[in-house]
Amino acid sequence: MYDPDVGADVAFMAEEIAPGCQDPELIGRARRIAEAQVDLMRVARARRDIISAAMADPTTGPSPA
């Protein structure tokens, strides 16, 4: 993860998935799961922001065909 905040979220979540684990393979799997979860959360947040903006200004919707 290049974003330090995202990297911290992934590390925290991976530790929650596999607490105290010392197996590198399992830690890697937990990190991949955590990365996917963080991505899903970011997508959900972006979707919510787009919908909120559209509801605040209904003139920004798709143009009629």
Backbone as ProteinMPNN parsed JSONL, in Angstrom:
{"seq_chain_A": "MYDPDVGADVAFMAEEIAPGCQDPELIGRARRIAEAQVDLMRVARARRDIISAAMADPTTGPSPA", "coords_chain_A": {"N_chain_A": [[0.842, -1.173, 0.0], [0.628, 2.16, -0.91], [-0.344, 4.488, 0.175], [0.027, 5.772, 3.331], [-1.977, 5.874, 5.319], [-3.883, 4.062, 4.39], [-2.323, 1.787, 4.333], [-1.891, 1.453, 7.071], [-4.493, 0.912, 7.892], [-4.905, -1.521, 6.563], [-2.936, -3.113, 7.765], [-3.861, -3.121, 10.431], [-6.365, -4.358, 10.102], [-5.583, -6.843, 9.056], [-4.264, -7.903, 11.244], [-6.42, -8.179, 12.929], [-7.786, -10.157, 11.574], [-6.037, -12.348, 11.635], [-4.958, -12.746, 14.438], [-1.922, -12.324, 16.173], [-0.599, -14.156, 14.592], [2.104, -16.033, 13.246], [2.763, -17.277, 10.936], [3.975, -16.789, 7.788], [2.65, -17.243, 5.33], [-0.075, -17.349, 6.02], [-0.331, -14.804, 7.142], [0.105, -13.266, 4.855], [-2.159, -13.975, 3.368], [-4.158, -12.972, 5.054], [-3.56, -10.253, 4.858], [-4.162, -9.808, 2.146], [-6.918, -10.25, 2.178], [-7.637, -8.177, 3.906], [-6.791, -5.959, 2.38], [-8.588, -6.149, 0.229], [-10.977, -5.714, 1.603], [-10.596, -3.083, 2.531], [-10.5, -1.794, 0.053], [-13.158, -2.254, -0.793], [-14.515, -0.778, 1.136], [-13.619, 1.789, 0.505], [-14.72, 2.087, -2.068], [-17.452, 1.963, -1.436], [-17.643, 4.281, 0.124], [-16.993, 6.253, -1.794], [-19.098, 5.867, -3.566], [-21.266, 6.549, -1.917], [-20.649, 9.259, -1.517], [-20.921, 10.258, -4.131], [-23.638, 9.78, -4.631], [-24.768, 11.346, -2.587], [-23.924, 13.9, -3.402], [-25.287, 14.096, -5.839], [-27.901, 14.061, -4.931], [-27.982, 16.414, -3.507], [-27.69, 18.295, -5.496], [-29.697, 18.138, -7.906], [-29.496, 18.825, -10.589], [-27.192, 17.883, -11.641], [-27.354, 15.394, -12.709], [-27.494, 12.64, -15.15], [-27.464, 13.611, -18.598], [-30.389, 14.143, -20.598], [-31.353, 11.846, -23.164]], "CA_chain_A": [[0.0, 0.0, 0.0], [1.43, 3.369, -1.01], [-0.921, 5.479, 1.086], [0.313, 5.311, 4.7], [-3.221, 5.672, 6.063], [-4.471, 2.812, 3.91], [-1.432, 0.724, 4.808], [-2.163, 1.249, 8.496], [-5.8, 0.24, 7.976], [-4.713, -2.909, 6.132], [-2.175, -3.813, 8.81], [-4.754, -3.299, 11.578], [-7.38, -5.347, 9.754], [-4.923, -8.148, 8.918], [-4.019, -8.387, 12.609], [-7.732, -8.593, 13.435], [-8.149, -11.401, 10.891], [-5.143, -13.421, 12.098], [-4.258, -12.157, 15.585], [-0.732, -12.972, 16.698], [-0.126, -15.205, 13.683], [3.513, -15.959, 12.851], [2.903, -17.989, 9.664], [4.022, -15.788, 6.716], [1.627, -17.49, 4.31], [-1.357, -16.927, 6.58], [-0.286, -13.343, 7.26], [-0.089, -12.752, 3.494], [-3.581, -14.146, 3.027], [-4.917, -12.017, 5.866], [-3.323, -8.926, 4.265], [-4.933, -9.713, 0.903], [-8.321, -10.083, 2.576], [-7.756, -6.822, 4.456], [-6.695, -5.022, 1.256], [-9.861, -6.204, -0.491], [-11.992, -5.077, 2.442], [-10.348, -1.638, 2.498], [-10.954, -1.344, -1.265], [-14.625, -2.233, -0.776], [-14.94, 0.359, 1.965], [-13.349, 3.008, -0.262], [-15.722, 2.145, -3.131], [-18.737, 2.297, -0.802], [-17.569, 5.689, 0.516], [-17.061, 7.048, -3.015], [-20.476, 5.743, -4.06], [-22.099, 7.362, -1.034], [-20.371, 10.675, -1.792], [-21.507, 10.59, -5.428], [-25.096, 9.823, -4.461], [-25.071, 12.525, -1.761], [-23.744, 15.088, -4.236], [-26.37, 14.117, -6.817], [-29.145, 14.412, -4.239], [-27.875, 17.816, -3.113], [-27.824, 19.111, -6.701], [-30.297, 17.225, -8.897], [-29.193, 19.242, -11.975], [-25.937, 17.266, -12.09], [-27.627, 14.033, -13.166], [-27.173, 12.36, -16.543], [-28.217, 14.436, -19.529], [-31.419, 13.368, -21.315], [-30.929, 11.359, -24.488]], "C_chain_A": [[0.891, 1.24, 0.0], [0.934, 4.457, -0.074], [-0.707, 5.001, 2.516], [-0.946, 5.064, 5.525], [-3.877, 4.353, 5.669], [-3.633, 1.636, 4.397], [-1.668, 0.412, 6.274], [-3.496, 0.53, 8.689], [-5.67, -1.233, 7.618], [-3.983, -3.696, 7.217], [-3.057, -4.097, 10.021], [-5.759, -4.409, 11.295], [-6.778, -6.745, 9.632], [-4.647, -8.738, 10.293], [-5.33, -8.84, 13.248], [-8.154, -9.933, 12.828], [-7.328, -12.57, 11.434], [-4.317, -12.915, 13.283], [-3.069, -12.993, 16.053], [-0.129, -14.042, 15.812], [1.337, -14.963, 13.312], [3.777, -16.641, 11.513], [2.864, -16.974, 8.513], [2.953, -15.988, 5.638], [0.258, -17.025, 4.796], [-1.423, -15.41, 6.737], [-0.514, -12.702, 5.886], [-1.533, -12.864, 3.048], [-4.45, -13.157, 3.793], [-4.756, -10.608, 5.304], [-4.12, -8.764, 2.972], [-6.422, -9.54, 1.188], [-8.549, -8.665, 3.078], [-7.69, -5.784, 3.339], [-7.999, -4.981, 0.47], [-10.959, -5.505, 0.305], [-11.827, -3.558, 2.437], [-10.785, -1.073, 1.147], [-12.474, -1.252, -1.319], [-15.154, -1.054, 0.027], [-14.719, 1.679, 1.223], [-14.364, 3.18, -1.391], [-17.073, 2.554, -2.558], [-18.761, 3.775, -0.405], [-17.687, 6.599, -0.705], [-18.476, 7.031, -3.584], [-21.418, 6.606, -3.234], [-21.896, 8.85, -1.318], [-20.985, 11.122, -3.114], [-23.016, 10.717, -5.319], [-25.501, 11.041, -3.648], [-24.957, 13.805, -2.579], [-24.875, 15.209, -5.248], [-27.691, 14.52, -6.165], [-29.138, 15.883, -3.822], [-28.081, 18.745, -4.304], [-28.373, 18.248, -7.822], [-30.015, 17.624, -10.346], [-27.928, 18.598, -12.489], [-26.127, 15.845, -12.577], [-27.265, 13.836, -14.628], [-28.032, 13.213, -17.483], [-29.231, 13.571, -20.266], [-30.937, 12.999, -22.7], [-31.782, 11.911, -25.582]], "O_chain_A": [[1.803, 1.353, 0.819], [1.726, 5.263, 0.416], [-1.203, 3.937, 2.888], [-0.98, 4.144, 6.343], [-4.369, 3.617, 6.525], [-4.172, 0.613, 4.822], [-1.648, -0.75, 6.679], [-3.618, -0.35, 9.541], [-6.248, -2.094, 8.281], [-4.372, -4.817, 7.546], [-3.008, -5.194, 10.579], [-5.982, -5.287, 12.128], [-7.392, -7.724, 10.056], [-4.783, -9.946, 10.487], [-5.34, -9.792, 14.028], [-8.8, -10.744, 13.491], [-7.862, -13.655, 11.666], [-3.115, -12.681, 13.149], [-3.186, -14.195, 16.294], [0.769, -14.765, 16.243], [1.75, -13.824, 13.091], [4.897, -16.59, 11.006], [1.825, -16.357, 8.282], [2.418, -15.019, 5.1], [-0.48, -16.378, 4.053], [-2.466, -14.805, 6.489], [-1.239, -11.714, 5.77], [-2.069, -11.95, 2.421], [-5.376, -12.572, 3.23], [-5.722, -9.844, 5.276], [-4.69, -7.702, 2.725], [-7.103, -8.769, 0.512], [-9.537, -8.024, 2.718], [-8.458, -4.823, 3.351], [-8.465, -3.908, 0.088], [-11.778, -4.785, -0.265], [-12.815, -2.828, 2.348], [-11.376, 0.005, 1.092], [-13.018, -0.276, -1.835], [-16.129, -0.413, -0.364], [-15.549, 2.585, 1.308], [-14.821, 4.294, -1.647], [-17.761, 3.398, -3.13], [-19.778, 4.448, -0.577], [-18.397, 7.603, -0.663], [-18.987, 8.059, -4.029], [-22.267, 7.309, -3.782], [-22.861, 9.614, -1.356], [-21.509, 12.231, -3.214], [-23.605, 11.656, -5.855], [-26.481, 11.706, -3.984], [-25.799, 14.696, -2.462], [-25.372, 16.309, -5.49], [-28.498, 15.23, -6.765], [-30.19, 16.522, -3.792], [-28.588, 19.855, -4.145], [-27.608, 17.687, -8.606], [-30.27, 16.831, -11.252], [-27.606, 18.747, -13.668], [-25.143, 15.152, -12.834], [-26.781, 14.763, -15.278], [-29.193, 13.496, -17.185], [-28.969, 12.399, -20.534], [-30.198, 13.753, -23.333], [-31.561, 11.602, -26.753]]}, "name": "protein", "num_of_chains": 1, "seq": "MYDPDVGADVAFMAEEIAPGCQDPELIGRARRIAEAQVDLMRVARARRDIISAAMADPTTGPSPA"}
